[in-house]
Amino acid sequence: MWAGGRPRLLSDDDEEFVIQTATTRPTKLGRPFTRWSIRKLADHLRRNVARPIRIGREALRCLLARRGVTFQRTKTWKESSDPDFDAKLDRIEYALTERPDRTFAFDEFGPLGIRPTAGSCWAKEGRPDRLPATFHRTHGVTYFHGCYSVGDDSLWGVNRRHKGTAPSLAALQSIRAARPDGAPIYVILDNLSAHKGSKIRRWARKNKVELCFTPTNASWANPIEAHFGPLRQFTLANSNHPNHTVQTRELQRYLRWRNQNARHPSVLAAQRRERARVRSERGIRWGGRPLAAAA
C-alpha cells in the first residue's frame, strides 16, 4: 500500500529487464563493445526502441548493487579433452580421502627470475614502499621443484636451472625417502613429458610408487597448486633479491617457517585464496562432481 512520497518510476518488470540487459553481452544486443559501463548501459536502456527505460546513472548503480550484480573480472577456462578424465580424478580423490598419509604431490613452480617484483605491504596512506624497476633477467631463471606431503601438510623442494627427467626423478626419490617404511605411496603430478618417461615409470614400479596423473588441462586437481600461491606471495612478491643464491636461501627459510607453522592463520588464508583461484573457473571438486551436489 502506497505510504506517500514520490511513486516508483520503475516496475518490478522494468527492474528485471534492466538486470537482464546488464548481464547480457553488449555484442548480443547489437552494440559495438564487449562490456557495459554505467553510462553506456543507461544510454542503451534510454534509446531502446522496444522498451525505453529512463534511469539515471546513480539510480542504475544502486539498482545493480541491490540486485547483487557487480562488476567482475572475466575468467577463462579450458575444457579437458582427456578420455580418462573421470577415472583419473576418481583415483586422485581416492588417494586424498582414503590414503592421505601415503599421498604426495609434485610439481614445478617457475620460471623464477632475478628482478624487483611488486607486491604489497603495510605503509602510510599514499606512501607505499617502492622498488627499482627493471625488465631484464640478467641471471637466467630457475624452477622450484616442489613436493607436498598431504598427510602431515609439509612442503619442501629445491631450485633447478632446468626442468627434465633427472630433476623430476630426484624429487620423486625425496618423496619416497619421506616414507622409508617401503609401503606403497601415491604421487599426484601433471602430464609434463619429463614426468612420464620410461626411466621414471620403471623406477616407480620398482619402488612401489603409483603415479597419479592429473587429467589434461586440469592442473587444479593437483593439491600442491594451492601452496604455490603463498610461496609466491611471501617470498617473491615485494622482493628484490640480488641473485639466485639469495632467492633460494630466502625461499628455503620460508619453507622451514611454513612447515613449523603449517596451521598459521595467514598460511591457511593464503592457501584458501589460491585454492579458490585455481579451481573457481570450473566450480568442481575431486571426482568431477559439482560442489553443490557434493555438499
LINQUI-V782883 format. One record per residue. N is the residue number from 1. RES is the residue in one letter. PSI is psi in whole degrees, 0 to 359 (none if undefined). D_LAST is the distance of its C-alpha to the last C-alpha in Angstrom with 1 decimal. Layout:
# LINQUI-V782883
N	RES	PSI	D_LAST
N	RES	PSI	D_LAST
This chain:
# LINQUI-V782883
1	M	132	41.6
2	W	132	43.4
3	A	24	44.3
4	G	174	46.7
5	G	179	46.4
6	R	130	46.0
7	P	157	44.3
8	R	138	41.2
9	L	337	42.2
10	L	132	38.9
11	S	173	37.4
12	D	322	33.8
13	D	322	34.4
14	D	317	36.1
15	E	319	33.1
16	E	321	30.8
17	F	321	33.3
18	V	315	33.4
19	I	318	29.7
20	Q	319	29.7
21	T	317	32.6
22	A	328	31.2
23	T	10	28.1
24	T	137	30.3
25	R	133	32.0
26	P	326	35.7
27	T	330	36.9
28	K	341	35.5
29	L	14	37.7
30	G	14	40.8
31	R	145	40.8
32	P	42	41.9
33	F	163	39.2
34	T	348	35.6
35	R	158	34.1
36	W	144	35.1
37	S	166	36.7
38	I	317	37.1
39	R	314	40.8
40	K	320	40.3
41	L	315	37.7
42	A	321	40.0
43	D	318	43.0
44	H	317	41.3
45	L	321	40.3
46	R	325	43.8
47	R	1	45.4
48	N	117	43.2
49	V	319	45.9
50	A	324	43.7
51	R	79	42.1
52	P	134	43.5
53	I	121	41.6
54	R	119	43.4
55	I	135	41.2
56	G	163	42.0
57	R	318	40.1
58	E	320	39.1
59	A	322	38.0
60	L	317	36.0
61	R	317	34.3
62	C	321	33.5
63	L	314	32.2
64	L	317	29.8
65	A	320	28.5
66	R	328	28.2
67	R	10	26.1
68	G	21	23.7
69	V	113	25.5
70	T	164	26.3
71	F	116	28.2
72	Q	155	25.9
73	R	140	26.7
74	T	140	26.2
75	K	152	24.0
76	T	153	25.0
77	W	159	23.3
78	K	125	24.7
79	E	135	23.4
80	S	133	23.7
81	S	12	26.4
82	D	122	25.9
83	P	340	26.5
84	D	27	24.6
85	F	305	21.5
86	D	319	18.9
87	A	319	21.0
88	K	317	21.3
89	L	322	17.6
90	D	321	17.0
91	R	319	19.8
92	I	317	18.6
93	E	318	15.2
94	Y	314	17.3
95	A	319	19.6
96	L	325	17.1
97	T	326	15.1
98	E	334	18.1
99	R	50	21.1
100	P	328	20.3
101	D	349	23.8
102	R	10	25.4
103	T	134	23.4
104	F	163	25.0
105	A	147	24.8
106	F	140	27.8
107	D	163	28.7
108	E	147	31.6
109	F	123	31.5
110	G	192	34.3
111	P	148	37.0
112	L	113	38.1
113	G	174	41.3
114	I	101	43.7
115	R	156	44.0
116	P	135	43.0
117	T	123	39.4
118	A	152	38.3
119	G	219	35.6
120	S	154	35.1
121	C	168	36.6
122	W	134	37.7
123	A	166	41.1
124	K	143	43.3
125	E	130	42.4
126	G	1	44.0
127	R	66	45.2
128	P	155	42.5
129	D	144	43.3
130	R	145	44.9
131	L	150	45.1
132	P	151	47.7
133	A	137	46.7
134	T	150	47.4
135	F	15	46.2
136	H	141	47.9
137	R	88	46.5
138	T	352	49.6
139	H	9	48.1
140	G	194	46.1
141	V	160	42.4
142	T	169	40.4
143	Y	130	37.0
144	F	120	34.9
145	H	102	33.7
146	G	145	30.7
147	C	135	29.2
148	Y	128	26.0
149	S	116	25.4
150	V	320	21.7
151	G	313	22.8
152	D	11	24.9
153	D	50	23.6
154	S	147	27.1
155	L	133	28.4
156	W	171	31.9
157	G	178	34.0
158	V	159	37.3
159	N	134	38.8
160	R	155	40.7
161	R	333	42.9
162	H	159	41.5
163	K	157	38.6
164	G	180	39.6
165	T	315	39.6
166	A	309	41.5
167	P	323	39.2
168	S	318	36.1
169	L	321	37.7
170	A	321	38.7
171	A	318	35.1
172	L	324	33.9
173	Q	324	36.7
174	S	327	35.7
175	I	316	32.2
176	R	323	33.9
177	A	337	36.1
178	A	345	33.2
179	R	74	32.6
180	P	359	36.3
181	D	355	35.8
182	G	1	35.7
183	A	149	32.4
184	P	142	30.6
185	I	161	28.3
186	Y	135	25.8
187	V	120	26.4
188	I	128	24.1
189	L	165	26.3
190	D	189	26.9
191	N	24	29.5
192	L	137	32.5
193	S	329	35.6
194	A	343	36.7
195	H	349	33.7
196	K	12	34.6
197	G	162	38.3
198	S	327	40.1
199	K	316	41.1
200	I	320	37.5
201	R	319	36.4
202	R	317	39.5
203	W	319	38.8
204	A	316	35.2
205	R	320	36.3
206	K	330	39.0
207	N	19	36.9
208	K	47	33.8
209	V	119	31.5
210	E	121	28.9
211	L	116	28.4
212	C	98	24.9
213	F	137	25.5
214	T	153	22.9
215	P	158	23.2
216	T	135	25.8
217	N	36	24.8
218	A	52	21.5
219	S	339	22.6
220	W	343	19.2
221	A	351	18.1
222	N	117	20.6
223	P	343	19.3
224	I	339	22.8
225	E	324	22.6
226	A	343	20.7
227	H	348	23.7
228	F	332	26.4
229	G	306	25.6
230	P	325	26.7
231	L	316	29.6
232	R	318	30.8
233	Q	322	30.3
234	F	351	32.2
235	T	333	34.8
236	L	315	35.7
237	A	140	35.0
238	N	34	38.0
239	S	162	40.1
240	N	68	43.6
241	H	137	44.1
242	P	334	47.7
243	N	176	46.9
244	H	330	44.5
245	T	312	45.7
246	V	317	44.8
247	Q	316	41.4
248	T	319	40.5
249	R	318	41.8
250	E	323	39.6
251	L	318	36.6
252	Q	326	37.2
253	R	317	37.8
254	Y	318	34.4
255	L	319	32.8
256	R	316	34.7
257	W	317	33.5
258	R	318	29.9
259	N	333	29.9
260	Q	341	31.6
261	N	47	29.2
262	A	332	25.9
263	R	17	24.0
264	H	136	26.1
265	P	321	24.2
266	S	324	25.8
267	V	314	24.7
268	L	319	21.1
269	A	317	21.2
270	A	321	22.9
271	Q	320	20.5
272	R	317	17.5
273	R	316	19.6
274	E	321	20.6
275	R	318	17.2
276	A	323	16.1
277	R	312	19.5
278	V	345	19.6
279	R	355	16.2
280	S	328	16.2
281	E	343	18.4
282	R	332	16.1
283	G	36	12.6
284	I	165	11.3
285	R	186	10.2
286	W	138	12.3
287	G	353	13.2
288	G	5	13.1
289	R	143	10.0
290	P	147	8.8
291	L	321	6.2
292	A	320	5.4
293	A	331	5.6
294	A	342	3.8
295	A	none	0.0
